[in-house]
Amino acid sequence: MALHKGEDGRQRPLHVNPLFGEADPVSGVEAVLPRHRLPERPMAPATAYQLVRDEMMLDGNSRQNLATFVTTWMEPQAATLMAETADKNIIDKDEYPQAAELERRCVAMLADLWNAPDPDTAVGCSTTGSSEACMLAGMALKRRWMHRNADRYAAGARPNLVMGTNVQVCWEKFCNFWEVEARQVPMAGDRFHLGAEEAAARCDENTIGVVAILGSTMDGSYEPVAEICAALDALEERTGWKVPVHVDGASGGMIAPFLDPDLVWDFRLPRVASINTSGHKYGLVYPGVGWALWRDREALPEELVERVNYLGGDMPTFSLNFSRPGSQVVAQYYNFLRLGFEGYRAVQQASRDVATHLAARIEAMGCFRLLTRGDQLPVLAFTTTDEVTEFDVFDVSRRLREFGWLVPAYTFPADRQDLAVLRVVVRNGFSLDLADRLVEDLESLLPWLRKQPRPMMGPEDGTSFHH
């Protein structure tokens, strides 16, 4: 059974346009095809292509999807490279040594970007995305804690991981899958992410690490990584507890190095053991590719790395997935080569400029209150002001869909479930012109929303929130 739910169309057939069949009468294309079982006969490639393409037309316009952080546009040359390398299994390093070499180069480039102690011998790997990268980093944290506390673990001590309630769901999955207690720090007042003192207060001798997020999914704000590390330094002086930090830089790991070079959040902090990022977010690659890096070999226990020889040669592997295409890694290397540091800086600065411009225009309407302004991640979160009683953020989200805009409305986690917001993620390709068009569409629907006697939607009726 599929995990996703939708319309039960098992009894409803898939109709084929007669023109598709007439184009290739020899193929014997059925006029009506089953939706949930294999057709009886094959069909011409062009017919199958047209059928699938027509189905995909029902999806929304990805460029107007302001909910997702994921890249929705790449240059034609990159798309060509991806098509040409989709058949290369990135895990088969013996058969495709050059794809493996490009992966090593990307790891070294990221290690240099994140100020690793020795970038040339950096330890890291590509993944299918940040979710897998976080799993790998969490596994390394747990195994290191087990080494330091073998007797306590053998006696039944349960490891824990400290994080804010604003973490991406992959961290909750990690704790569930690997039997780690998730110690989540709730929000309080205007603190919408993890604070340094709050993090340290929840640590004890069984804490495997603290997760600090560079760019919260909820509002785009940076968590204070350096302050968290300082609080853990003070904790170690008092108690002797060694608590490493993992930085979830799914988005900010590809923003801060270019736009906030003076912000210390990375391997310059000795307590930071590992960092992840999503190549398919602000790394500007189509999904799915992520990266996990450790500050040195000591941070990644050797026994977690498996070695196999049945693909030829002695091949080390550390990933949850085995076979996967090398095309995303090739595309990441293409972007690194194509843009360089200044190119990335220019692209990310353009996104931040659009985000801050959009924030200013939305604030000027007078009926919205900004939580973030796009000056960290190019992301802005806003809600209605207290004076607005006729509509809420869920009404706004629903009405914006009429213009093609996908702007998520959602409630914050504990202890601020009372706060519901709209969030706009500005990505490469979302121009100032598009931002102004979004504002114009928003302004045009406000008079209609103000005619409502009360909010018509709610969390249970509002738009879905997609990370």
C-alpha positions in Angstrom: 0.0 0.0 0.0 1.3 3.4 -0.9 1.9 5.7 2.0 0.4 8.7 0.2 -3.4 9.1 0.0 -5.4 10.3 -2.8 -8.3 9.7 -5.1 -9.0 6.0 -5.6 -9.0 5.8 -9.4 -8.6 2.0 -9.7 -11.9 1.6 -11.5 -11.4 4.7 -13.7 -9.5 4.0 -16.9 -6.8 6.1 -18.6 -8.1 7.2 -22.0 -5.7 7.5 -24.9 -6.2 10.3 -27.5 -7.0 8.6 -30.9 -4.3 10.7 -32.5 -1.6 8.9 -30.4 -2.8 5.5 -31.7 -3.2 6.7 -35.3 0.4 7.9 -35.3 1.5 4.3 -34.9 -1.4 2.0 -35.9 0.9 -1.1 -35.9 1.4 -0.8 -32.1 -2.1 -1.8 -31.4 -2.4 0.9 -28.7 -5.5 0.3 -26.5 -8.0 3.2 -26.6 -8.5 2.7 -22.8 -5.7 1.7 -20.5 -5.8 0.5 -16.9 -4.4 2.9 -14.2 -3.3 0.4 -11.6 -2.2 -2.7 -13.5 0.1 -3.3 -16.5 -1.4 -2.8 -19.9 -1.7 -6.0 -22.0 0.6 -4.9 -24.8 3.5 -2.5 -25.3 3.1 0.9 -27.0 5.3 3.1 -29.0 7.8 5.3 -27.1 6.3 8.5 -28.4 2.8 7.5 -27.3 4.0 6.6 -23.8 5.9 9.8 -23.6 2.9 11.9 -24.6 0.7 10.1 -22.1 3.0 10.7 -19.2 3.8 14.3 -20.3 0.1 15.1 -20.4 -0.4 13.7 -16.9 2.5 15.9 -15.5 0.8 19.0 -16.9 -1.6 18.7 -14.0 1.2 19.6 -11.6 1.7 23.2 -10.5 4.2 25.5 -12.0 7.4 24.8 -10.0 8.7 28.3 -10.5 5.7 29.6 -8.6 6.2 27.2 -5.8 7.4 29.5 -3.0 7.0 26.7 -0.4 9.9 24.5 -1.4 13.6 25.1 -0.8 14.5 22.7 -3.6 16.0 23.9 -6.9 13.6 24.3 -9.8 15.8 25.6 -12.5 19.3 24.7 -13.9 21.1 25.8 -17.0 20.5 23.6 -20.2 24.1 22.5 -20.1 23.7 21.1 -16.6 20.5 19.3 -17.6 22.3 17.8 -20.6 25.2 16.6 -18.3 22.7 15.0 -15.9 21.0 13.2 -18.8 24.3 12.0 -20.1 25.4 10.6 -16.7 22.1 9.3 -15.3 23.3 5.7 -16.0 26.4 6.0 -13.9 26.1 4.4 -10.5 28.0 6.7 -8.1 28.6 3.9 -5.7 30.5 1.9 -8.3 33.8 3.7 -7.9 35.8 1.1 -9.6 33.8 1.2 -12.8 33.2 4.9 -12.8 36.4 6.3 -11.2 36.0 9.8 -12.7 32.6 10.2 -11.2 34.1 9.2 -7.9 36.9 11.8 -8.4 34.3 14.5 -9.0 32.7 13.5 -5.7 36.0 13.8 -3.9 36.6 17.2 -5.4 33.2 18.4 -4.3 33.9 17.2 -0.7 37.3 19.0 -0.7 35.7 22.2 -2.0 33.0 22.2 0.7 35.6 21.4 3.3 37.6 24.4 2.2 34.4 26.5 2.1 33.6 25.5 5.6 37.1 26.0 7.0 38.0 22.4 7.8 41.3 22.0 9.6 42.8 20.1 6.5 40.5 20.4 3.5 42.8 18.2 1.3 42.1 15.2 3.6 38.5 16.0 4.3 36.2 13.2 5.3 32.8 13.4 3.7 30.4 11.9 1.1 27.5 12.7 -1.1 24.0 11.6 -0.2 20.6 11.7 -1.6 19.8 14.8 0.4 20.2 16.4 3.8 17.9 13.9 5.4 20.3 11.0 4.7 23.3 13.3 5.5 21.7 14.0 8.9 21.1 10.3 9.6 24.8 9.6 8.9 26.0 12.5 11.1 23.7 11.3 13.9 25.0 7.7 13.6 28.6 9.0 14.0 27.6 11.1 17.1 25.9 8.1 18.7 28.9 5.8 18.0 31.4 8.3 19.4 29.3 8.6 22.5 29.1 4.8 22.8 33.0 4.6 22.6 33.3 7.2 25.4 30.6 5.6 27.6 30.9 1.9 26.9 30.2 0.8 30.5 27.2 3.2 30.9 25.7 2.1 27.5 26.2 -1.6 28.4 24.4 -0.9 31.7 21.3 0.4 29.8 21.9 4.2 29.6 19.8 5.7 26.8 21.6 8.3 24.6 19.9 11.6 23.8 20.2 14.3 21.2 19.3 18.0 22.0 17.6 20.1 19.3 15.0 22.7 18.9 11.4 21.9 18.0 12.0 23.6 14.7 14.2 20.9 13.4 13.3 19.2 10.1 11.5 15.9 10.5 14.6 13.9 9.5 16.0 14.4 13.0 12.9 13.0 14.7 13.2 10.1 12.3 16.8 9.6 13.3 15.9 9.5 17.0 13.1 7.1 16.3 15.0 4.7 14.0 18.2 4.6 16.1 16.6 4.6 19.5 17.9 8.0 20.7 15.9 10.2 23.0 14.9 13.4 21.2 15.3 16.3 23.7 13.5 19.1 21.8 13.7 22.6 23.2 10.3 24.3 22.7 9.9 27.8 21.4 9.2 30.6 23.8 7.9 34.1 23.1 9.8 35.6 20.2 12.6 32.9 20.3 11.6 30.8 17.4 14.7 28.5 17.4 17.2 26.9 19.7 18.9 29.1 22.2 22.4 28.5 23.7 21.5 28.4 27.3 18.4 26.3 26.6 20.5 23.8 24.7 23.1 23.4 27.4 20.4 23.0 30.1 19.1 19.9 28.5 22.5 18.1 28.1 23.7 15.5 30.5 26.3 12.6 30.5 24.1 10.7 27.9 23.9 13.5 25.4 25.5 12.4 22.0 25.4 16.0 20.6 23.5 19.1 19.9 21.9 19.9 16.5 22.2 23.6 15.5 20.4 24.7 12.4 21.9 27.2 10.1 18.6 28.4 8.5 15.5 27.2 10.2 12.8 25.6 8.0 10.2 27.5 9.9 11.3 31.1 9.3 14.8 31.1 7.7 16.6 32.4 10.8 20.1 31.2 11.8 20.6 29.5 15.1 23.4 31.0 17.2 26.0 28.2 16.6 28.9 30.0 18.2 26.9 30.8 21.3 25.7 27.2 21.5 29.3 26.0 21.3 30.4 28.6 24.0 27.6 27.4 26.3 28.8 23.8 25.8 32.4 24.8 26.5 31.3 26.2 29.8 29.2 23.1 30.5 32.3 20.9 29.9 34.4 23.0 32.3 31.8 22.5 35.0 30.9 18.8 34.4 33.5 17.2 32.1 30.7 16.3 29.6 32.0 16.4 26.0 29.1 17.3 23.8 29.8 17.8 20.1 27.7 19.9 17.8 26.4 19.0 14.4 25.4 21.9 12.2 22.4 21.2 10.0 23.3 23.6 7.2 20.8 22.2 4.7 20.2 25.7 3.4 22.5 28.1 5.2 25.6 26.0 4.5 25.4 27.3 1.0 24.4 30.9 1.9 26.5 32.0 4.9 30.0 31.3 3.4 29.2 33.7 0.5 27.0 36.4 2.1 28.0 36.3 5.8 31.8 35.5 5.8 32.3 37.0 9.3 29.7 34.7 10.9 31.6 32.0 12.7 29.4 28.8 12.5 31.5 26.1 10.8 34.7 24.1 11.5 36.4 27.2 12.8 34.6 26.2 16.0 36.4 23.2 17.5 33.2 21.8 18.9 31.6 21.5 15.5 32.1 17.8 14.6 30.1 17.6 11.4 28.1 19.7 8.9 25.5 18.8 6.2 24.0 20.7 3.3 21.6 20.1 0.5 23.1 20.4 -2.9 19.6 20.5 -4.3 18.7 23.6 -2.3 21.0 26.6 -2.4 23.7 24.4 -3.9 21.5 25.0 -7.0 21.2 21.4 -8.2 18.1 19.5 -9.1 17.0 16.9 -6.5 18.4 14.9 -5.0 21.9 15.4 -3.7 23.2 16.3 -0.2 26.6 16.4 1.5 27.9 15.2 4.9 31.3 16.3 6.1 33.3 15.6 9.3 36.0 17.8 10.6 38.5 15.0 10.6 38.8 11.2 10.6 38.4 11.0 14.4 34.9 12.4 14.1 33.7 9.6 11.8 34.3 6.2 13.5 36.0 3.8 11.1 33.7 0.9 11.9 30.8 2.8 10.3 32.5 2.6 6.9 31.8 -0.7 5.1 34.1 -2.1 2.4 32.9 -4.3 -0.4 34.6 -5.9 -3.4 31.8 -7.4 -5.5 31.7 -4.4 -7.8 35.5 -4.7 -8.4 38.2 -3.3 -6.2 38.2 -2.4 -2.5 35.3 0.0 -2.3 34.6 1.9 1.0 31.0 3.1 1.4 29.2 5.0 4.1 25.6 5.7 3.1 22.1 4.5 3.8 21.5 4.1 0.1 23.7 2.0 -2.1 23.0 2.3 -5.9 22.1 5.8 -7.1 22.8 7.9 -10.2 25.9 10.0 -10.3 24.2 12.7 -12.3 23.5 15.0 -9.4 27.1 14.8 -8.2 28.2 15.7 -11.7 25.8 18.6 -11.7 27.1 19.8 -8.4 30.6 19.8 -9.7 29.4 21.6 -12.8 28.0 24.4 -10.7 31.1 24.7 -8.5 33.2 24.9 -11.7 30.8 27.1 -13.6 30.1 29.7 -10.8 33.1 29.7 -8.5 33.0 31.7 -5.3 32.0 35.0 -6.9 29.3 33.4 -9.0 27.7 31.7 -6.0 28.0 35.0 -4.0 26.2 36.9 -6.8 23.4 34.4 -7.1 22.8 34.2 -3.4 23.0 37.9 -3.0 20.4 38.4 -5.7 18.1 36.0 -3.9 18.6 37.9 -0.6 18.0 41.2 -2.3 14.7 39.9 -3.7 13.7 38.5 -0.3 14.4 41.8 1.6 12.6 43.8 -1.1 9.6 41.5 -0.9 9.6 41.8 2.9 9.6 45.5 2.8 6.7 45.6 0.3 4.6 43.2 2.3 5.2 45.1 5.6 4.2 48.3 3.9 0.7 46.9 3.3 0.0 47.4 7.0 -2.0 44.2 7.6 1.0 41.8 7.9 3.7 41.5 10.6 7.1 40.2 9.6 8.9 37.6 11.7 11.9 37.4 9.4 13.0 39.7 6.6 15.0 37.5 4.3 18.3 38.9 5.6 19.7 35.5 6.7 18.3 32.8 4.5 16.5 34.5 1.6 13.3 33.5 3.4 10.6 35.6 5.0 7.9 34.5 7.4 4.9 36.8 8.2 1.5 36.7 9.9 -1.5 39.0 10.1 -1.5 41.9 12.5 -3.6 41.8 15.6 -6.0 44.3 14.0 -6.9 41.9 11.2 -10.0 39.9 12.2 -11.7 39.2 8.8 -9.1 36.7 7.5 -6.1 34.7 8.5 -2.9 33.3 6.9 -4.8 30.2 5.7 -7.3 32.3 3.8 -4.4 34.2 2.2 -2.6 31.0 1.2 -5.8 29.5 -0.4 -6.6 32.6 -2.4 -3.0 33.0 -3.7 -3.4 29.6 -5.3 -5.9 31.1 -7.6 -3.1 33.1 -9.1 -0.8 30.0 -9.3 1.3 30.9 -6.2 2.0 28.2 -3.7 2.7 30.0 -0.4 2.4 27.7 2.6 0.5 28.6 5.7 1.3 26.6 8.9 1.4 26.8 12.6 4.6 26.8 14.6 5.7 23.9 16.9 5.6 23.7 20.7 5.2 26.0 22.6 4.0 28.5 19.9 1.3 26.5 18.2 -0.8 29.6 18.6 1.3 31.3 15.9 0.3 30.7 12.3 2.4 32.2 9.5 3.0 32.4 5.7 6.4 31.7 4.4 8.1 32.7 1.1 11.3 30.9 0.0 13.2 33.0 -2.5 15.3 30.8 -4.8 17.4 31.4 -7.9 15.1 32.4 -10.7 12.6 34.2 -8.5 13.2 37.7 -9.8 12.3 41.2 -8.6 9.6 41.3 -11.3 8.0 38.1 -10.0 8.2 39.4 -6.5 6.4 42.5 -7.5 3.8 40.4 -9.3 3.3 38.4 -6.1 2.7 41.6 -4.2 0.2 42.9 -6.8 -1.7 39.7 -6.7 -1.7 39.8 -2.9 -2.9 43.4 -2.9 -5.7 42.5 -5.4 -7.2 39.8 -3.1 -7.1 41.8 0.1 -10.4 43.8 -0.6 -12.2 40.5 -1.1 -10.7 39.0 2.1 -11.7 42.1 4.1 -15.4 41.5 3.1 -15.4 38.2 5.0 -17.1 38.3 8.4 -14.4 36.0 9.9 -11.6 33.7 8.8 -13.0 31.0 6.5 -10.1 28.5 6.6 -7.9 27.0 9.4 -5.0 24.7 10.0 -7.0 21.7 9.1 -8.2 23.3 5.8 -5.1 25.3 4.9 -2.3 24.5 2.5 0.1 21.7 3.1 3.6 22.6 4.3 6.4 21.0 2.2 10.0 21.3 3.2 
